[in-house]
Amino acid sequence: MAYYYIGWHFSDQKGEYDKAQQFMVYSYACTFAAVTLRLWYPLLQNITHDPDKSYLAVAWLCWLPNLLAAYWINKKNLEVN
């Protein structure tokens, strides 16, 4: 919810639509981390055969690729503009 408020604040209050768009990309990446967790967990559980350690690793693996992808998308959009 904080991402939505920050995005609204930048776009509506200050007219900074580029920052609002960046925050929305990060918000989507954070929301999609739940999907990524559900994709990574069974894979790592089958590889390691240890559900506890797999879940600890997946807790980080679900966030990092999504946030890196969001960063790359935002950086690419800034270069275009």
Phi and psi restraints in degrees (value plus and minus 20) as a CYANA .aco file:
   2 ALA   PHI     -83.8   -43.8
   2 ALA   PSI     -57.1   -17.1
   3 TYR   PHI     -83.9   -43.9
   3 TYR   PSI     -59.2   -19.2
   4 TYR   PHI     -85.4   -45.4
   4 TYR   PSI     -61.7   -21.7
   5 TYR   PHI     -84.4   -44.4
   5 TYR   PSI     -64.2   -24.2
   6 ILE   PHI     -83.8   -43.8
   6 ILE   PSI     -62.9   -22.9
   7 GLY   PHI     -81.0   -41.0
   7 GLY   PSI     -63.1   -23.1
   8 TRP   PHI     -84.6   -44.6
   8 TRP   PSI     -61.8   -21.8
   9 HIS   PHI     -80.1   -40.1
   9 HIS   PSI     -65.9   -25.9
  10 PHE   PHI     -88.7   -48.7
  10 PHE   PSI     -60.0   -20.0
  11 SER   PHI     -98.4   -58.4
  11 SER   PSI     -63.6   -23.6
  12 ASP   PHI    -104.6   -64.6
  12 ASP   PSI     -63.9   -23.9
  13 GLN   PHI    -100.5   -60.5
  13 GLN   PSI     -61.3   -21.3
  14 LYS   PHI    -129.9   -89.9
  14 LYS   PSI     -30.5     9.5
  15 GLY   PHI      55.4    95.4
  15 GLY   PSI      -2.0    38.0
  16 GLU   PHI    -114.3   -74.3
  16 GLU   PSI      62.7   102.7
  17 TYR   PHI     -92.6   -52.6
  17 TYR   PSI     -47.6    -7.6
  18 ASP   PHI     -84.9   -44.9
  18 ASP   PSI     -62.4   -22.4
  19 LYS   PHI     -87.4   -47.4
  19 LYS   PSI     -57.3   -17.3
  20 ALA   PHI     -83.1   -43.1
  20 ALA   PSI     -61.3   -21.3
  21 GLN   PHI     -85.0   -45.0
  21 GLN   PSI     -60.2   -20.2
  22 GLN   PHI     -82.1   -42.1
  22 GLN   PSI     -63.6   -23.6
  23 PHE   PHI     -84.6   -44.6
  23 PHE   PSI     -54.9   -14.9
  24 MET   PHI     -87.9   -47.9
  24 MET   PSI     -56.3   -16.3
  25 VAL   PHI     -84.8   -44.8
  25 VAL   PSI     -64.3   -24.3
  26 TYR   PHI     -84.5   -44.5
  26 TYR   PSI     -57.2   -17.2
  27 SER   PHI     -83.7   -43.7
  27 SER   PSI     -63.6   -23.6
  28 TYR   PHI     -83.3   -43.3
  28 TYR   PSI     -60.5   -20.5
  29 ALA   PHI     -82.2   -42.2
  29 ALA   PSI     -61.5   -21.5
  30 CYS   PHI     -87.9   -47.9
  30 CYS   PSI     -58.2   -18.2
  31 THR   PHI     -88.1   -48.1
  31 THR   PSI     -59.0   -19.0
  32 PHE   PHI     -92.4   -52.4
  32 PHE   PSI     -31.5     8.5
  33 ALA   PHI     -80.0   -40.0
  33 ALA   PSI     -50.0   -10.0
  34 ALA   PHI     -84.2   -44.2
  34 ALA   PSI     -58.4   -18.4
  35 VAL   PHI     -89.7   -49.7
  35 VAL   PSI     -62.8   -22.8
  36 THR   PHI     -81.9   -41.9
  36 THR   PSI     -58.8   -18.8
  37 LEU   PHI     -79.3   -39.3
  37 LEU   PSI     -63.9   -23.9
  38 ARG   PHI     -91.5   -51.5
  38 ARG   PSI     -39.6     0.4
  39 LEU   PHI    -104.2   -64.2
  39 LEU   PSI     -60.3   -20.3
  40 TRP   PHI     -94.2   -54.2
  40 TRP   PSI     -59.0   -19.0
  41 TYR   PHI     -78.7   -38.7
  41 TYR   PSI     -71.2   -31.2
  42 PRO   PHI     -82.9   -42.9
  42 PRO   PSI     -55.2   -15.2
  43 LEU   PHI     -83.2   -43.2
  43 LEU   PSI     -70.1   -30.1
  44 LEU   PHI     -89.2   -49.2
  44 LEU   PSI     -53.3   -13.3
  45 GLN   PHI     -84.3   -44.3
  45 GLN   PSI     -58.0   -18.0
  46 ASN   PHI     -91.4   -51.4
  46 ASN   PSI     -52.1   -12.1
  47 ILE   PHI     -95.7   -55.7
  47 ILE   PSI     -66.8   -26.8
  48 THR   PHI    -111.3   -71.3
  48 THR   PSI     -42.1    -2.1
  49 HIS   PHI      37.7    77.7
  49 HIS   PSI       6.4    46.4
  50 ASP   PHI    -154.2  -114.2
  50 ASP   PSI      80.9   120.9
  51 PRO   PHI     -83.9   -43.9
  51 PRO   PSI     -54.5   -14.5
  52 ASP   PHI     -87.4   -47.4
  52 ASP   PSI     -68.7   -28.7
  53 LYS   PHI     -89.5   -49.5
  53 LYS   PSI     -52.6   -12.6
  54 SER   PHI     -83.4   -43.4
  54 SER   PSI     -62.0   -22.0
  55 TYR   PHI     -86.6   -46.6
  55 TYR   PSI     -57.2   -17.2
  56 LEU   PHI     -82.5   -42.5
  56 LEU   PSI     -61.6   -21.6
  57 ALA   PHI     -89.1   -49.1
  57 ALA   PSI     -61.1   -21.1
  58 VAL   PHI     -86.9   -46.9
  58 VAL   PSI     -50.0   -10.0
  59 ALA   PHI     -77.8   -37.8
  59 ALA   PSI     -52.6   -12.6
  60 TRP   PHI    -110.6   -70.6
  60 TRP   PSI     -57.1   -17.1
  61 LEU   PHI     -86.3   -46.3
  61 LEU   PSI     -43.9    -3.9
  62 CYS   PHI     -97.2   -57.2
  62 CYS   PSI     -44.4    -4.4
  63 TRP   PHI    -111.3   -71.3
  63 TRP   PSI     -67.5   -27.5
  64 LEU   PHI     -79.1   -39.1
  64 LEU   PSI     -71.8   -31.8
  65 PRO   PHI     -80.9   -40.9
  65 PRO   PSI     -57.5   -17.5
  66 ASN   PHI     -86.7   -46.7
  66 ASN   PSI     -64.3   -24.3
  67 LEU   PHI     -89.8   -49.8
  67 LEU   PSI     -55.1   -15.1
  68 LEU   PHI     -85.8   -45.8
  68 LEU   PSI     -60.0   -20.0
  69 ALA   PHI     -84.8   -44.8
  69 ALA   PSI     -60.6   -20.6
  70 ALA   PHI     -84.0   -44.0
  70 ALA   PSI     -61.0   -21.0
  71 TYR   PHI     -81.4   -41.4
  71 TYR   PSI     -63.9   -23.9
  72 TRP   PHI     -84.4   -44.4
  72 TRP   PSI     -62.2   -22.2
  73 ILE   PHI     -82.6   -42.6
  73 ILE   PSI     -65.5   -25.5
  74 ASN   PHI     -84.6   -44.6
  74 ASN   PSI     -59.6   -19.6
  75 LYS   PHI     -86.3   -46.3
  75 LYS   PSI     -60.8   -20.8
  76 LYS   PHI     -85.8   -45.8
  76 LYS   PSI     -59.2   -19.2
  77 ASN   PHI     -86.4   -46.4
  77 ASN   PSI     -55.2   -15.2
  78 LEU   PHI     -88.7   -48.7
  78 LEU   PSI     -55.6   -15.6
  79 GLU   PHI     -87.6   -47.6
  79 GLU   PSI     -54.3   -14.3
  80 VAL   PHI     -90.2   -50.2
  80 VAL   PSI     -60.3   -20.3
